[in-house]
Amino acid sequence: MANWNERIIVVEDDPGLAELLVEELESEGFRVRHFLSVEDAWPQIERWQPDLVLSDLRLPGADGMSLVKHVKSLSPAPLMLLITAFGSVSQAVAALKQGADDFMTKPLDMEHLLLTIQRLLKHRRLEREVSQLRQQKHAETFHGMIGQSRAMRQLYQNIQQVAATDAPVLVLGESGTGKELVAKAIHAESGRVSQPFLAVNCAGIPTELMESEFFGHAAGAFTGAQKARTGLLKEADGGTLLLDEIGEMPLELQAKLLRVLQEGTMRPVGADQEVQVNVRIIAATHRDLETRVSDGDFRQDLFYRLEALTLQIPALRERGDDRELLAQHILAELTQASGAARQFSPATLDLIYHYPFPGNIRELRNAIERAVTFCQEDVIEPEHLPERMRLAASQLSPQLAPQVANDNQAGQDVQPLRTLSEVQQDYVQYVLRETGGNKRKAADILGVTRRTLYRWLEGEND
């Protein structure tokens, strides 16, 4: 019986033979579609992505030989099995040289045909398994980070270098690039690996509770403080503390943090004496700290203390083929639990490659989760991804436009390509609409400061 729910397209203009072939193949567990001509079959071969195409060599219109050339130009290319009359064996041999995988002569021996198909598909499955193993090896993770682009290899090297010191580190990167993963990697590569690693988002703590949260407090320090609290800095003693979104920390607390970095001491709220603390600070933000220093929202001395060792995480759009590696990894993760096989169509991978991903890896994961949810078949097509991705990518890649607007009539005037600035402005307006005009929230989604967002909007009105 067939495995993996394989798909076969039959191209045969003899209705009786075609009906027999479809019946036999379906009885073996294959999913089968039948077409009378190459012209009818070709669009469905591109879209449905069969595992094997079974075609007569002689057909009305384009023949099986031309179909071989078309099929083998696809990536991945389906297997190609030709049917030919005995007198056309020389043509079948020529088709093998063009890339056909095998041929059979009429009258067909159905048992032999089915064995041949099973043999070809088994060989294809083995090839795919080997390819997946190679891809897994190529995409080995570095402390949970996937990617082999030059930018990521440089980041891995920089992580290992800064991990050898105890100095504070500033991790910069747009929202969704994986700043916490980088911080964990620094900790794992350091001599503090056996000690605690704690992470806290400064933007998620109410201002009035922040000092107590970080520095702890003595019993009776304030109303409701019935017991002493250690605080995150002391809890991470000997290890590493990640302060995510450091730019949201109030100025008065920044001064106390600077003392921790310079003196290695801190004073809990309401305490009479300072206590020693040995903690490695990793600060992270997607905001422009220099601008916040200029605006008076961030201490200059703290900024200079942190920026000595700065790591910049590349945005996903800067990572080339890493996008496909990440997409395949995320898809495998999402489908592993359900056991439902899924794969990306070439058009979907092309869209993922061209889309700029302002939300970075977080946006990529959310898009694939959506696609897995709404895709009812084995192949994820562009239509299963969010509309904003299809529209933005089609503007940047002319090849993707037919996937987004395939109902355009032939012969229409080709629209001129738009500039990246124009596409960016459209996307900014889209995010603003989706956030109800909330510029702070829109800036967070876009991974920029509000000042940058205002500058973009002002540029639109120039």
N, C-alpha and C positions, 0 to 999 in steps of 0.2 A: 504494500500500500504506500501511497505518497506520504512524505514527511513535510513538516513545516508549512503545510497548507499552500503548496506551490501553485503558481499560476501558469497556465499555458494558453497561448493564442494560436488558433488554427486558421490558416489562410488556404482555402480550398474552394474552387468554383463548382465542383461536382457535388450537388446537394446530397445525394445518397451516401457518398463516401464521407462527406463532412459530418452528416448525422451519425454515421457509425463511429467515426473518430471521437466526436464529442461524447457519445454514450459510453464508449470504452474508457476514455480518460476520466470521465466523471465517476464511473464505477470504481476506479482505482483511488479516488479521493482527491483528484486534482480539481482546481477551479478553472473552468474553461470558457473562453469566448471564441466565437467563430465569425469570420469575415470572408466575403466572396472575392475580394480583390486587395491588392497592395494599397491602393489609394484609400480604401475604407479602413484598412487595418492600421496604417501608419500612425494616425493621430492617437489611437487608443494604445498602441505600443508605447508611445512616448509617455502617455498619462498613466496607464495602468501598471506599467513596469512589470511585464511578465518575466518569469524565470526562464521560460523557453518558448520559442516561436517554431511551430511546425507548419511548413509551407510547401505547397506544390511548386515545382520549378517553373512549369508553364502555366501562365495565368493570363486572363484578358488584361490588356493595358500593360502596366509595368510587371515584369516577371520576377521570379524568385531570386534571380541573381542580383537585381537592383535592390531587393529587400535585404539581402545579406549585407550589402554595403551600408545601407541605412542603419540596420540594427547594430552592426559592429561599430558604428560611429557614436553610439550612446555610451554613457558612463553612469552606472555600470551597464555593460552590454548583456542582453539576454543570450542564452544559448540558441543556436540556430540549427534546426534539423530539417533537411530538405527531402521531399518525395519526388522521385523522377521515374519516367518510363525507362525500361531497360536500354533502349537505344540512345538514351541521353546521358549515359554514365560519364562520358567524357566532359559533358557540361557540369555534371555534379562534381567531378574532380576539380574542374576549374573553380567551382564555387568554394571548395575546401581551401583552395589557395587564397581566395578572397576573405576567408575567415569563418566559413561555415564549420560547424562542429562535427557533423556527420551527415550521411544521406542514406536513404533506403529506396529500393526499386519496387515498382508495381509488378504484379499484384502484391499488396501488403500482407505480410504475416503478422497478425495483430500481437501474438505472443512475443515475437521478436521485436516488434516496434516498442511494446511496453518495456521490455528488458533494456532496450537501447536508451529509452528516455530515463529510466531509473538509473542506469549507469552514468549518463551525462549529468543528471542532477546530483547524484551522490558525489561525483567528482567536484561539482560546483560548491557543494556544501563544505567539503574538505578544504577547498581553496579559501572560502570565506572564513572558516575557523582559523586557518593559518594567518590570514590577513588581520583578523581581530586580535590574535595573540601578538602579532607584530605591532599593531597600533597601540595595544595596551602597554607593550614594552616601551614604545616611543613616547607614550604619554604618561610615563611614571610620574607620580606626584612628588613634589618637594614639600613635605609637611602639609599635605592637603591641597597644595596649589598645583594646577595642571597647566602646562604650557611649555613649549620648547622654542618660542620665538626669541630673537636676540635680546629684546627688551626684558623678557622674563629670565633668561639665563643670566643676564647682568644683575637683575634683582636678587636672584638666588646667591650669587657671589657676594653682593653687598651685604646681604643678611648674615652670611657666614663671617664676614669681616667685622661688622659692628657687634656681633654676638660675642666676640672675643674680649670686648671691653665691658665696663660697668657703667659707662657714661649714658646719660639719657638720650633717647632717640626720638626724632620727629618723623612720623610717617604721614606722607601727603598722598592724596589720591581722591578722585571723584567718588561720589556716593556709589556703592555697589561694587567697588573694585577689589574688596577683600582685605581691608586694613587690619581687621582682627586676626585673620589668618597669618598675615605678615608678622604681627606682634607675637603670636604663638610660636611661629618658626624661630624668631629671634630667641625667645625663651628656651625652646627645645635645643637650639644649637649652643646655648651658653652653659656656663658652669653652674647656673642656678636651676637647671632642669629638674632636679629632685625636690625643689622647693615650690611654694604655691605660685600659681599664675591666676591673677584676678583681672577681670575687665569690667569697666563701668562706663556708661554713657553719661557724660556731664550734662547733656541736654535733657536727660530723662529724670533728673533729680530736682525737686523744688528748691529754689534758692535758699529758703529759710532752713532747710534740712541739710544743705550741702556740707557745711563745716563739720557738723557732727558725723555725717556719713563718712567723710574722709579722715578726720583727725580723732574721732571718738569724743567721748565726754565723761566727766566724772559724775558720780552719783549726786543728784541734787543740783546739777549745774543749771537746770532750768525746769520749769513746770513740766511734770510728767517724766522727768529723767530719774526714775526711782533706782535704776541700776546703772553702773558704769558700762560704757560701750567702748570696745577696742578701737573701732574705725578701720577702714579699708587699708590705709597705709601700714598699720601695725599688723593686720591680718596677713598682708603679703610680705611680712618681714622675712628677709633672706631670699625672696623670690622676685617676681615681676608684677607691676601694676600697670595695666593699660588704661589711660585716660582718653577715651574716645570723645571726639568733638570738644577738645580742650579749649577751643575758642569761645565756648559758652560758659566757661568758669568765670564768676564774678571777680573784679579786680582785687578786692580785699583778700580773697582766697588765693589768688595768684601770688600775692606777696608771701603768704604762709607756705605755699608750695615751693617757692624759690628758696626759702630757708631750708626746707627739707633737702633740696638738691645741693645746696652749698654747705650746710653744716651737718646734715644727717640727723637732725633733731626736730621734734615737733612738740606742741603743747596741746593736749586734748582740751576741749571746751570745759571751763570751770576748774581745771587742774592748777595746782600751785607750782608744779615743776615740769620741766621738759623731759621727754623720754627719747632715748636713742632709737633710730629706725634705720635698717639697712634694706632698702628696696630699690630696685631698678625701675625707673619711670620710662614708659613708652607713651608718648603723646601722639594722637592722631587727629586729623581733621581734613575735611574736604574744602574748607574755607581758606581764603587768602589772609593769612595772619599778618603779613606786612601791611595790608590795607587796614586791618583792625588796629594795628599799632598806630598807624597814621591817624585813625579816627579816635584814638584814645580809649579803645575798648579792650586793648591787650597790652600788658606791660612789655616795654621794650627790653628790659634786662632779662625777663623770663624768656622772651622770644630768642634772644641771642644765646641764652643758656641751652635752649632746646635745639636750635638749628645747627649746632656744630656737627651733629650726625643726622643727616636728613636722608630719608629714603623716599623716592618718588615711585608710586605704583603706576604703571602705564594703564591708560584707559583701554577698554576692550577693542575699540576701533583701531588702536595702534598695534594690535598684536597679531595681525595677519592670519595665518592658518590655525592659530590657537583657537579661533572662534569655532571651527569645525570640531576640533578635539574636545573642547568644552561642551559643545552641543551634543556630541555623541555620548560623552560621559554622563551628562545630565539625563539624556534620554534613557540610557541603560539603567541609571539609578531609579528613574520614575517607573519604568516598566518591569523592573525585576520583581517587585512585590506582587504585581498583578499577574505576571506570567504572560501578558499579552505582547506579542512581537510587534515592534514598530520600527520603521526605518524612514529616513528623510528622502524625499525625491531630490534629484539633482537641482531642480528649480528652487526647492526650499533651501538647500545648502547654499545656492548662489545668492538667494535673498539674505540669508544670515551673514554671508560674507560682505555684502554691500551695505547693509543697514548700519548706521553709525552707533547704535546702542548708547544713547545718553545716560541710560540707567545702568549700563555696564552688566556685570555678571548677574546681578539680581534681576534685571530686566530680561536677560536671556532665559534664566530659569523660569520666571513667571510666564514668558511666552511659550516655552516648551510645555509647561504644565497645562496651559490652556489648550495647546494643540493636541496633547495626549487625551485630554478630556473630550474634545469635540471630534476627533478623528475616529470614525467608526470602522475604518479599514486598516490595512497593514502599513500603508504608505502615508506619511504626513506631507501634505501639499501646502503651497503658500496660502491657500484659502483658510487653512486651519490656524494660521498665525494672526495676531492682532492687525486690524486694518491700518493702523498708523504705521506699522512696519512695512506693509506692502506699498503704501502710498509713498513713504519717504524713500524706500529703496528703489522704486521704479523711477523716481526723479534722478537718482544718482547713477543708475545703470539702465541704458536703453533696452538691454536684452530682457530686463525683467518687466518692462511695461506691458507686453502681451499677457503676462501672468495676472496682472492686476486689472487690466481692461481688455479682456479677450473678446468683448463684443464690439470692438471698434470695427467699422466697416473697412474692407480693403479699398485702397485708393485714396483714403483720406490724407490730407496734408500732414506731414510729420511735424510735430510741435518742436520748436527749438529747445535744446537742453537748457535747464535753468542753472543758475549759479548756486554754489554751496551756501552762500549767504542767504539767497532767497529761500532755499529749502529749510535752512535753520530758522529763519523768521516764521515760516509757516508752522514749524514744529513748536516753536516757542508760543505762538498764538494758540495752538492746539492744547498745550499743557495748561496755559492760562484758563482756557475755557473749561477744561476738565477739573481744574481746582477752584472754579467759581471766581476767578480773578484774584485769588490769594497769592500775592507775589512771593511771600516767604516760602510757602509750600511749593510753589512752582520752581523757585530757585533751588530748593532741596532736591526735587525730582531731576532737574537739569544738571545738578552737580556743580553749580556756580554760586558765587556770592550774589546778594541782592543788588549790590552796586553794579556787578557785571550785567545782571538782568536788566537793570534800569538803563545801562549804557546801550544794550542791544535794542531796547524799545525806543530809546531816543534816536538811535541810528535809523530805525524804521521810519521815523517821522521827519528825518532830514530831507 
